[in-house]
Amino acid sequence: MAAMPRFRKDAVAIPEETHPVDETLPPLKMFTSGLQHVAAMYAGVVAPPMIVGPAVGLSAKETAFLMGASLFTAGLATLLQTLGFWKIGARLPFVNGVSFAGVTPMIAIGKGEGDNAIPIIFGAIIVAGLLGFFAAPYFGKLVRFFPPVVTGTVITLIGVSLLPVAFNWSQGGNATAADYGSMKNIGMAALTLAIVLLMRKFLRGFLQQISILLGLVAGTLIAIPLDMTGFDAIAGADLVGFPTPFHFGAPQFQVAAIISMCIVMLVCMTESTADILALGKIVGRPADEQTIEGGLRADALGSALSPVFNGFMCSAFAQNIGLVAMTKVRSRFVVAAGGGILILLGLCPVAASVIALVPLPVLGGAGIVLFGSVAASGIQTLAGAAMEKGENALIVAASVGIGLIPIAAPEFYHAFPEDLLVVLDSGISTGCVVAILLNLAFNHLGSRKNAGAATPEPAVAH
């Protein structure tokens, strides 16, 4: 009998194909795609310091310093999230920046504190960030309570909750301005939206992928002769400016402020968990327990380090998830390039002011597409959530309904304690909590356990 061959043909090792998340693009594509992410989230990064600074008594120059520092720290947090090290970072195309959830509590903390306002806020953020870092493994274990009926609901709420931001930008961004909601502003938003849609329709390849960036450039160029943007910010900006560590003084630690920001940290972790699950679904790499744990650690570590360089609490930016869904560019290195651009903007105020040339109505028109794409991804996820079985349709109905309360009726919770408003005023957080609790009640507890639960994605099976 002939001897068996030492090597079988079918035993030859075939190199694994690189997942799109781990692909690197040519330098020009990497830069322009990263710049598109920066353009999409720039306003969201600088808005919180623009609000908090004057509210706690900072001058215009000090507020501008806070804005640059926020760009710098957002870049650091984004690199932690996309590149990662050890068990830190989701290693997904995930953009991090200043969280809106902390704006109201920070203003409340800083009122009446004078020069101590920012140090007290920064001290509370540092402690909250450390809390989040050590709590991340426990949050990671919650992944089994996020089947498609929950993730689809939350993704949809993320998109729908962001749309009012785009509508506000489309009207001008400042409700007290004389031209707020004018036909000129809304017309510019509509024109930008039309440009983006036409580019998506008729362009091909890479140009189609950066249609949002091209739409923002085209809208800004059209806005210049219409006197909707100006160059004053560039003229008054310094060429180089490093965010000096603890520029406003050493951090101070007050118990009440710490408790308030720890609550905000838990809210941010809830939203980030939903965002990580949403992004994992969109890029074709469903998030498992380790991914969520790493992502939350990056959020928390970025938040703890941010005050050192005069930045605020960092969390995931859901609007960039919409950009990933729309462009189909899934490489985390593209977003890492965006993080590098953010760092450079933080170090170069002149460069940052160029991005600031984009008028809010132009950004609002593009934002409608971006945020709508997130909602569409949520609806797509719900399509596979076994809505015909059990009480899943009821879970979605109640969760979406409650999650829309802060959007449809902003004053609905006006009589509630301020500490509760941190959670209740976030439709994403309330909707997420309700969806988890109802899924637990209907699909996990009692005799009807799993009667109507959809089969979880492989990465989150248990």
Buried (B, 14 or more C-beta within 10 A) or exposed (E): EEEEEEEEEEEEEEEEEEEBBEBBBEEEBBBBBBBBBBBBBBBBBBBBBBBBBBBBBBEEEBBBBBBBBBBBBBBBBBBBBBBBEEEBBBBBBBBBBBBBBBBBBBBBBBEEBEEBBBBBBBBBBBBBBBBBBEBBBEBBEBBEBBBBBBBBBBBBBBBBBBBBBBBBBBBBBEEEEEEEBBEBBBBBBBBBBEBBBEBBEEBEEBEBBBBBBBBBBBBBEBBEEEEBBEEEBBEEBEEEBEBEEBBBEEBBEBEEBBBBBBBBBBBBBBBBBBBBBBBBBBBEBBBBBBBBBBBBBBBBBBBBBBBBBBBBBBBBBBBBBBBBBBBEBBBBBBBBBBBBBBBBBBBBBBBBBBBBBBBBBBBBBBBBBBBBBBBBBBEBBBEEBBBEBBBBBEBBEBBBEBBBBBBEEEEEBEEEEEBEBBBBBBBBBBBBBBBBBBBEEBBBEEEBEEEBBBEBBEBBEE
